[in-house]
Amino acid sequence: MTKDEFETRLRNELDMPFYNYKGAEREYSEAEFQEFKAELLNDYLNYVDTYIDSAENDV
């Protein structure tokens, strides 16, 4: 898939409509997509656990 297809799928599957992928203009495999998607979701969940939840508890 192309970079644009890669970005569109990430936006749709992770429900992140404003996500901008800054990767190279090249063809991506399904395995690369699944690996990147899992890493991005994990990073997002870690961010929420670390920063968002603790900020809510400070109030």
N, C-alpha and C positions, 0 to 999 in steps of 0.2 A: 504494500500500500504506500501511497505517496505521503509526504509530510502533512499535507492538508487533510487527507483521509485519516491519518493517524490522530491529528489534533481534533478533528470532528468526532471521531469515535470516543476519545477520552472525555470530551465535553459531554457527550450523550450518556455514556456508560457510568460516569462518575457524578453526573448531574452537577457539573461545574461549567455553566454556560460562558463564563468570561475567562476560562483558562487559556493561556497562550503558550504553546509549546515552542521553545526556542532551539529546536534541534536542527540538524543538517537537512538540506534538500536532497533526499535520497529515498530509495525504496526500503521499507521496513517489513520484516516478517511478522507473522502472527505471534511467534514465540517472543520476539522483541517487544511487541505491543503488550502482551500479557505480563511480561516481567516488569516493564515500565509502569504499567497500570497498578500492579501490586505494590511496587515501591512508592509510587505517588500516594496511593491510598494509605499506606502505612505511615508515611511522613505526615500526611494531613491529620490522621488520627492521633499521632504523637503530639503534634502541635496543639490540637484541641485539648488533649489531656494535660499537657504541660502549661499552656498559657491561658486558655479560655476558662477551664474549670477552676484553676487557682485564682483567676481574677474575679470570678463570681463569688468565691468564698471570702474574698477580702472585704466585701461590702458589709 
